[in-house]
């Protein structure tokens, strides 16, 4: 609670931490006026929303497909697929981001050099882009979607689907009227978790989006605190914007 209160306090102060008057009971909304009145804030807002929605959609689709393959089909080596997917969670996200830079960077990417040798076309792939950010981050959070959907699929009673098929319902009707309602709470939880995680992520937007000039909330907070002079008030306003956005997602879920 104390760090959160300090962020709120800093967002309402004109003085920076350590300056005279920072701890006085005088507050101002000037930081919010500066943030909401600038084009950078609204550009970061749209970038954050687009990035979160695109990453969530792709990772949810991949995670759901993997969960269905592992737990609802007789695919060979299904257990190994599940172990590999969950094993991805123990690898730090920054290592995955750096590895994709080494693979798909326009200048040093191994894949780009291999494709140039085959096709003669230079710099086919560019990980320093919006869709490069989406791709790398989606692979990073796919195991979370897989984990949540796996639990839901394992807890489902297959006899309900068998009863639907015995009653003459087709695959689509069974999916729409039996399977989806059973896993809908898990679907909602997975989507909300992925959305919030994508809004708050930092490594991918900094390492990939920073070079591509794709600013999101987290990178705006970083740049306003890393450059000189630091602007803690503006960073606090962006921090509160993140909290409000995540609160809206949770309100929709509940």
C-alpha positions in Angstrom: 0.0 0.0 0.0 2.8 2.4 0.9 4.5 2.3 -2.6 1.1 2.8 -4.2 0.4 5.8 -2.0 3.8 7.3 -2.9 3.0 6.9 -6.6 -0.4 8.7 -6.1 1.3 11.4 -4.0 4.0 12.0 -6.6 1.4 12.3 -9.4 -0.4 15.0 -7.4 2.8 17.1 -6.7 4.5 19.7 -8.7 7.7 19.4 -6.7 10.0 16.4 -7.3 11.0 14.0 -4.4 13.6 15.6 -2.2 12.6 19.1 -3.1 11.1 21.5 -0.5 7.3 21.2 -0.4 7.1 17.6 -1.7 5.6 16.4 1.6 3.4 19.4 2.2 -0.4 18.9 2.0 -0.8 20.8 -1.2 -1.8 19.0 -4.3 -2.3 19.8 -8.0 -3.7 18.1 -11.1 -1.1 19.7 -13.3 0.6 16.4 -14.0 -2.6 14.8 -15.2 -3.3 17.9 -17.4 0.2 17.6 -18.9 -0.3 13.9 -19.5 -3.9 13.9 -20.9 -3.3 17.0 -22.9 -0.3 15.7 -24.8 -0.3 13.7 -28.0 2.3 11.3 -26.6 -0.1 10.1 -23.9 -2.9 9.2 -26.3 -0.4 7.6 -28.7 0.9 5.5 -25.9 -2.7 4.7 -24.9 -3.6 3.3 -28.3 -0.3 1.5 -28.6 -0.8 -0.1 -25.2 -4.4 -1.2 -26.1 -3.5 -2.5 -29.5 -0.4 -4.3 -28.2 -2.3 -5.9 -25.3 -5.3 -7.0 -27.5 -3.1 -8.4 -30.3 -0.8 -10.2 -27.9 -3.7 -11.6 -25.9 -5.5 -12.8 -29.0 -2.5 -14.6 -30.4 -1.3 -16.1 -27.2 -4.8 -17.2 -26.2 -5.3 -18.9 -29.5 -1.9 -20.7 -29.3 -2.4 -21.7 -25.7 -6.0 -23.0 -26.2 -4.8 -25.0 -29.3 -2.0 -26.6 -27.3 -4.2 -27.4 -24.3 -6.8 -29.0 -26.6 -4.1 -31.0 -28.5 -2.5 -32.3 -25.2 -5.6 -33.0 -23.2 -8.4 -33.8 -25.7 -6.7 -35.6 -28.5 -4.5 -38.7 -28.9 -1.6 -36.7 -30.4 1.8 -38.5 -30.2 4.1 -37.1 -27.5 1.3 -34.9 -26.1 2.8 -35.1 -22.6 6.2 -33.9 -23.9 4.5 -31.0 -25.6 2.9 -30.0 -22.3 6.2 -30.3 -20.4 8.0 -28.2 -23.0 5.3 -25.5 -22.9 5.3 -25.3 -19.1 9.1 -25.4 -19.1 9.1 -22.1 -21.0 7.8 -20.4 -17.8 11.1 -20.9 -16.0 13.1 -19.0 -18.7 13.2 -15.2 -18.0 11.4 -13.1 -20.5 14.4 -10.9 -21.2 16.4 -13.9 -22.4 13.6 -14.8 -24.9 13.5 -11.2 -26.1 17.3 -11.0 -26.6 17.3 -14.4 -28.4 14.7 -13.1 -30.9 16.9 -10.0 -31.5 19.7 -12.4 -32.4 17.4 -14.3 -34.7 15.4 -11.6 -36.4 17.3 -8.3 -36.1 17.6 -6.6 -39.5 21.3 -6.2 -39.1 22.6 -9.2 -37.1 19.7 -11.6 -37.2 20.7 -15.2 -38.0 17.4 -15.9 -39.8 17.8 -12.8 -42.0 21.3 -13.9 -43.1 20.0 -17.4 -43.9 17.0 -16.0 -45.8 19.3 -13.6 -47.7 21.5 -16.5 -48.7 18.5 -18.4 -50.1 16.4 -15.6 -51.6 18.9 -12.8 -52.2 16.5 -10.4 -50.4 18.0 -8.5 -47.5 16.3 -7.8 -44.1 13.1 -9.8 -44.7 12.4 -10.0 -41.0 12.4 -7.0 -38.6 11.8 -7.8 -34.9 12.1 -4.1 -34.1 8.4 -3.4 -35.0 5.0 -3.5 -33.5 4.2 -7.0 -34.9 7.7 -8.1 -33.7 6.7 -7.0 -30.2 3.4 -8.8 -30.5 5.0 -12.0 -31.7 7.7 -12.2 -29.1 5.4 -11.3 -26.2 2.7 -13.7 -27.4 5.2 -16.6 -27.2 6.2 -15.4 -23.8 2.7 -15.6 -22.3 1.3 -18.5 -24.3 2.2 -20.9 -21.4 0.0 -18.9 -19.1 -3.0 -19.4 -21.4 -2.1 -23.1 -21.8 -1.9 -23.6 -18.0 -5.3 -22.0 -17.3 -7.1 -23.8 -20.2 -5.5 -27.1 -19.4 -6.9 -27.1 -15.9 -10.4 -26.3 -17.3 -10.2 -29.0 -20.0 -9.0 -31.6 -17.5 -11.8 -30.8 -15.0 -14.5 -31.1 -17.7 -16.6 -34.2 -17.6 -16.4 -35.8 -21.1 -19.6 -37.7 -20.5 -21.5 -34.4 -21.0 -20.2 -34.1 -24.5 -20.8 -37.8 -25.1 -24.4 -37.3 -24.0 -24.8 -34.4 -26.4 -23.4 -36.5 -29.3 -25.7 -39.4 -28.3 -28.7 -37.0 -28.4 -27.9 -36.2 -32.0 -26.0 -32.9 -31.7 -23.1 -32.2 -34.1 -19.6 -31.1 -33.2 -20.4 -27.4 -33.5 -23.6 -27.6 -31.5 -21.8 -29.6 -28.8 -19.0 -27.0 -28.7 -21.4 -24.1 -28.5 -23.9 -25.5 -26.1 -21.9 -27.7 -23.8 -18.1 -27.3 -24.0 -17.8 -23.5 -24.2 -20.2 -22.8 -21.3 -18.2 -25.2 -19.1 -14.9 -23.6 -19.8 -16.1 -20.0 -20.0 -15.0 -19.0 -16.5 -11.5 -20.2 -17.3 -11.6 -18.4 -20.6 -12.5 -15.1 -18.9 -9.8 -15.5 -16.3 -7.2 -16.4 -18.9 -8.1 -13.4 -21.2 -8.1 -10.9 -18.3 -4.8 -12.2 -16.9 -3.2 -12.0 -20.4 -4.5 -8.5 -21.0 -3.3 -7.2 -17.6 0.1 -8.9 -18.0 0.4 -7.4 -21.5 -0.4 -3.9 -20.3 2.1 -4.1 -17.6 5.0 -5.9 -19.4 8.2 -4.0 -19.8 11.1 -6.0 -21.4 9.6 -6.4 -24.9 8.3 -2.9 -25.3 11.6 -1.5 -24.1 14.0 -3.7 -26.1 12.0 -3.9 -29.3 9.5 -1.0 -29.2 12.1 1.5 -28.0 14.1 1.2 -31.2 10.9 1.1 -33.3 9.5 4.2 -31.6 6.4 2.3 -30.4 5.9 3.8 -26.9 3.5 2.2 -24.4 2.7 3.2 -20.8 5.5 1.2 -19.2 8.2 2.6 -21.5 6.9 6.2 -21.0 7.2 5.7 -17.3 10.7 4.4 -17.7 11.9 7.2 -20.1 10.4 9.9 -17.8 12.3 8.5 -14.8 15.6 7.6 -16.6 16.3 10.8 -18.5 17.6 14.0 -16.9 15.8 15.9 -15.4 13.5 13.1 -14.1 9.8 13.8 -14.3 8.3 11.8 -11.4 5.0 13.6 -11.6 4.4 12.7 -15.2 5.5 9.1 -14.5 3.0 9.0 -11.6 0.2 10.1 -14.0 1.1 7.3 -16.4 1.3 4.8 -13.5 -2.2 5.7 -12.4 -3.4 5.3 -16.0 -2.1 1.8 -16.0 -3.9 1.1 -12.7 -7.2 2.5 -14.1 -6.9 0.5 -17.3 -6.3 -2.8 -15.4 -9.2 -1.9 -13.0 -11.5 -1.5 -16.0 -10.5 -5.0 -17.3 -11.1 -6.5 -13.9 -14.5 -4.8 -13.6 -15.5 -6.2 -17.0 -14.4 -9.7 -15.9 -16.3 -9.6 -12.6 
